[in-house]
Amino acid sequence: MPRSSTVHAGHFLPSLLLLLAGLAAAYVKELNVFFTSLFNVLPTLVLLLGGSYCAVYRRQRELFLMVTVYIAYFLLSTQTDYYRDHGKVREDAAVVFHLCCLLLPLLFGVYAAWEERTHLFQDMVARFAVLLAVGSVALGLEQSYPQTLLDWLAEIRWPALHGDWMSLIQLSYPVFFASFVLLTVQYWRNPRPLHAAQLTGLLGLFWMLPKTFILPFTLNIMCSQVMLMIAAAVAHEAYQMAFRDELTGLPGRRALNERMQRLGRNYVLAMTDVDHFKKFNDTHGHDVGDQVLRLVASKLAKVSGGGRAYRYGGEEFAVVFAGKTLEECMPHLEVIREVIANYHIQLRNQDNRPQDDQQGRQRRAGSGVSSVSVTVSIGVAERQPEQRTPEEVLKSADQALYAAKGAGRNCVVAAGQSRRGAIRTGEAVG
């Protein structure tokens, strides 16, 4: 099922910045000796560093994407170097260039969509076998029947679809288009920084090939940028795995610890706990329990007043208000508590989930719908002169949370104060 709701520009930002930087560098007409030397070795350096990073973390797909781009770079670089040194192209330049224009998008699309699903060693062998088979067939044809292969590649099969603007062989355009559609669907179904980098990288390769013999160092720069996009996406996803909770999408405990080290002198911390969650899980099952956690997380993520929500662990969440006072934060926490308590969750299996928010609201408004509601208890603490560290403030918020539980749950309690603003919006189920 599509997950378009999780598509956001942040997945594309690093890759787009690298693409724009590559385009800008490619159009620089005069380069000093330093940059000339750098661009000559840059693709190899990126492959060694990025490839080693992928190999250490067993990212087979990303590794073979880099290897595919580098092989195309090596083949085309041999041709461009000969062209710059002799002022003319080699005899086999046309067939090599056309083969790269056809096989590069083909292999890039195949490896980009080929997810790791089997044993890592078997997966690596299978990917290498595909690369070896395609490369061997292409090399054998190029060596044995160069002119016949060139004529077949350069043939215009669909004259009505051929435009004067086309500077590549006609066959390469449907291959690029098919790969682009495949990677677009892949990102739409599973939005990830890697899938965004693959899409952007394919666009970079599409722009690069026609400019290979026109703009100096275009090949070196863009191949390096595409490999950097893949390596950056791996790092981006590694960061997300370490700092973001997979179930709820909120920043996780490690991100909270890092944020607490950068708080100023004035801040408020709140601890939130789902009431009777264990009993709820035992009654309705872990799938519904996960649904409840995602619901609470989605509401806490929208807390106003400058708050930032984090998944603390289990059914506990933390909310950080930097530069705020207790009086400023309490109304916003009370609003969130009430929103969660008033929200009714329809019990359904995973195969019967609504397609969007509107359909979900229509189902919840229907008659005879089996639904449950949950409540949360919130403990709040403001930094005081006697509390020198955020950990001490968080401990005070946790103690206030226990006080909220003891006061009957479904309320907000500040540290060192009596119960505040408890509003019963319905009985918590479970």
MOSULWO-V588943 format. One record per backbone hydrogen bond with DSSP energy under -0.5 kcal/mol. NH is the residue of the N-H (numbers start at 1). CO is the residue of the C=O. Records with the same first field share a line. If there is no record, write none. Layout:
NH->CO ; CO
This chain:
3->188
6->3
7->4
11->8
12->9
13->9
14->10
16->12
17->13
18->14
19->15
20->16
21->17
22->18
23->19
24->20
25->21
26->22
27->23
28->25
36->32
37->33
38->34
39->35
40->36
41->37 ; 38
42->38
43->39
45->41
46->42
47->43
48->44
49->45
50->46
51->46 ; 47
52->48
53->49
54->50
55->51
56->52
57->53
58->55
59->54
60->58
63->59
64->60
65->61
66->62
67->63
68->64
69->65
70->66
71->67
72->68
73->69
74->70
75->71
76->72
77->73
78->74
79->75
80->76
81->77
82->78
83->79
84->80
85->81
86->82
87->83
93->90
96->92
97->93
98->94
99->95
100->96
101->97
102->98
103->99
104->100
106->102
107->103
108->104
109->105
110->106
111->107
112->108
113->109
114->110
115->113
117->115
123->119
124->120
125->121
126->122
127->123
128->124
129->125
130->126
131->127
132->128
133->129
134->130
135->131
136->132
137->133
138->134
139->135
140->136
141->137
142->138
143->139
144->140
145->141
149->145
150->146
151->147
152->148
153->149
154->150
155->151
157->155
161->158
162->158 ; 159
166->163
167->165
171->153
172->169
173->169 ; 170
174->170
175->171
176->172
177->173
178->174
179->175
180->176
181->177
182->178
183->179
184->180
185->181
186->182
187->183
188->184
189->185
190->186
196->192
197->193
198->194
199->195
200->196
201->197
202->198
203->199
204->200
205->201
206->202
207->203
208->204
209->205
210->206
211->207 ; 208
212->209
214->211
215->211
216->214
218->215
221->217
222->218
223->219
224->220
225->221
226->222
227->223
228->224
229->225
230->226
231->227
232->228
233->229
234->230
235->231
236->232
237->233
238->234
239->235
240->236
241->237
242->238
243->239
244->240
245->250
249->245
251->309
252->243
256->252
257->253
258->254
259->255
260->256
261->257 ; 258
262->259
263->260
267->265
268->321
269->381
270->319
271->379
272->317
273->377
274->315
275->375
277->274
280->276
281->277
282->278
283->279
284->280
285->281
289->285
290->286
291->287
292->288
293->289
294->290
295->291
296->292
297->293
298->294
299->295
300->296
301->297
302->299
303->300
307->304
308->320
310->318
311->251
312->310 ; 316
313->316
316->313
317->272
318->310
319->270
320->308
321->268
322->306 ; 320
323->266
324->321
329->325
330->326
331->327
333->329
334->330
335->331
336->332
337->333
338->334
339->335
340->336
341->337
342->338
343->339 ; 340
345->343 ; 372
346->344
347->370
348->346
352->349
353->350
360->356
361->357
362->358
363->359
364->360
365->361
366->362 ; 363
369->366
371->369
372->345
374->340 ; 343
377->273
378->411
379->271
380->413
381->269
383->267
387->384
388->386
392->389
393->389
394->390
395->391
396->392
397->393
398->394
399->395
400->396
401->397
402->398
403->399
404->400
405->401
406->402
407->403
408->405
409->404
412->420
413->378
414->418
415->380
417->414
420->412
423->410
425->423
429->373
